[in-house]
Amino acid sequence: MSFAKTLVLFALAGTAGAAQAQVDPSFASCAACHSTKAGENRLGPSLAGVVGRKKASVAGFNYSPAMKAQQGAWTAASLDAFLTAPTKAVPGTRMIFPGVPDAKKRAALIGYLKTLK
C-alpha cells in the first residue's frame, strides 16, 4: 500500500461514521490533511469555500512563504494547475501531496470543491 493511501485510511479511520459518509470519493486523498468545515484547519487549511477564495487567505493557517506570494483567487483553472503537480505550480509549497495526474479525477475533485460553500 502506498504512503498516501495509508495516510488517507488513517485519517478516515479517525473520523466519525457520519463524517465518513459525507466524504466524496474524489476528496479522499485531500481528507488526510484538509477539512471541509469552515474554520477547521488541519495540516492544511480548510477547503470550505476554496473555489473563488483569495489564495493563502484562511485565517489562522500558517501558509508557506511560497503560497503567501501567490496572487489572485482559486479558480477552477488555477486549482487544476495546482492539483496536477503542487510543487511545480507553487515551488516551495509545504504541501507534500504529489498531485492528481488524471484530468478526469481532477475535474471531479474540482467539481466537488465547488460544492463546499
C-alpha positions as CSV (number, residue, x, y, z in Angstrom):
1,M,0.0,0.0,0.0
2,S,1.3,3.5,-0.9
3,F,2.2,6.0,1.8
4,A,-0.6,8.4,0.5
5,K,-3.2,5.6,0.7
6,T,-2.0,4.8,4.2
7,L,-2.4,8.4,5.3
8,V,-5.9,8.6,3.8
9,L,-7.0,5.4,5.5
10,F,-5.5,6.6,8.8
11,A,-7.3,9.9,8.5
12,L,-10.6,8.4,7.6
13,A,-10.4,5.8,10.4
14,G,-10.2,8.6,12.9
15,T,-13.4,10.4,11.8
16,A,-16.9,9.6,12.9
17,G,-19.1,7.3,10.7
18,A,-21.4,10.2,9.7
19,A,-18.4,12.3,8.6
20,Q,-17.1,9.4,6.6
21,A,-20.3,9.0,4.7
22,Q,-20.1,12.7,3.6
23,V,-16.6,12.4,2.2
24,D,-16.9,12.4,-1.6
25,P,-14.6,9.7,-3.1
26,S,-12.8,12.3,-5.2
27,F,-11.9,14.1,-2.0
28,A,-10.4,11.1,-0.1
29,S,-6.8,12.0,-0.8
30,C,-7.4,15.5,0.5
31,A,-9.2,14.5,3.6
32,A,-6.0,13.2,5.2
33,C,-4.8,16.8,5.6
34,H,-7.8,19.1,4.9
35,S,-11.2,19.7,6.4
36,T,-14.3,20.7,4.6
37,K,-15.6,22.7,7.6
38,A,-15.1,26.4,7.6
39,G,-12.7,27.5,10.2
40,E,-11.3,24.0,10.8
41,N,-7.7,23.8,9.7
42,R,-5.7,20.7,9.9
43,L,-2.2,20.0,8.5
44,G,-3.6,22.0,5.5
45,P,-6.2,24.9,5.5
46,S,-9.9,24.3,5.4
47,L,-11.2,23.8,1.9
48,A,-14.6,25.2,2.7
49,G,-15.3,27.9,0.1
50,V,-11.9,27.4,-1.6
51,V,-13.2,28.0,-5.2
52,G,-13.3,31.7,-5.6
53,R,-11.4,32.4,-2.3
54,K,-8.2,34.5,-2.3
55,K,-5.1,32.3,-2.2
56,A,-3.4,31.9,1.2
57,S,-6.3,33.7,3.0
58,V,-7.7,31.2,5.5
59,A,-7.5,32.9,8.9
60,G,-5.3,31.0,11.4
61,F,-3.4,28.9,8.9
62,N,0.3,29.3,8.6
63,Y,1.0,29.3,4.9
64,S,4.4,28.8,3.4
65,P,6.1,32.0,2.0
66,A,5.7,30.5,-1.5
67,M,1.9,30.2,-1.1
68,K,1.7,33.6,0.6
69,A,3.3,35.1,-2.5
70,Q,0.5,33.7,-4.8
71,Q,-1.8,36.3,-6.3
72,G,-5.5,36.1,-7.1
73,A,-8.2,33.6,-6.2
74,W,-8.6,29.9,-6.6
75,T,-10.4,29.3,-9.8
76,A,-11.1,26.0,-11.5
77,A,-8.2,26.6,-13.8
78,S,-5.7,27.6,-11.0
79,L,-6.9,24.6,-8.9
80,D,-6.4,22.3,-11.9
81,A,-2.8,23.5,-12.4
82,F,-2.1,23.2,-8.7
83,L,-3.7,19.8,-8.2
84,T,-1.8,18.5,-11.3
85,A,1.6,19.0,-9.5
86,P,1.5,21.2,-6.4
87,T,5.3,21.6,-6.1
88,K,5.6,22.6,-9.8
89,A,2.7,25.1,-9.6
90,V,4.0,26.6,-6.4
91,P,7.7,25.9,-5.9
92,G,8.3,26.0,-2.2
93,T,4.8,25.0,-1.1
94,R,4.7,22.9,2.1
95,M,2.0,20.6,0.5
96,I,3.7,17.2,0.1
97,F,0.9,15.7,-2.0
98,P,2.3,14.6,-5.4
99,G,-0.8,15.7,-7.3
100,V,-3.6,14.1,-9.4
101,P,-2.3,13.3,-12.8
102,D,-5.6,12.1,-14.2
103,A,-7.6,15.0,-15.7
104,K,-11.0,13.4,-15.1
105,K,-10.2,12.8,-11.5
106,R,-9.0,16.4,-11.1
107,A,-12.2,17.6,-12.8
108,A,-14.3,15.5,-10.4
109,L,-12.4,16.8,-7.4
110,I,-12.7,20.4,-8.5
111,G,-16.4,19.9,-9.1
112,Y,-16.7,18.6,-5.5
113,L,-14.7,21.5,-4.2
114,K,-17.1,23.9,-5.9
115,T,-19.9,22.4,-3.7
116,L,-18.1,23.3,-0.5
117,K,-19.6,26.7,0.3
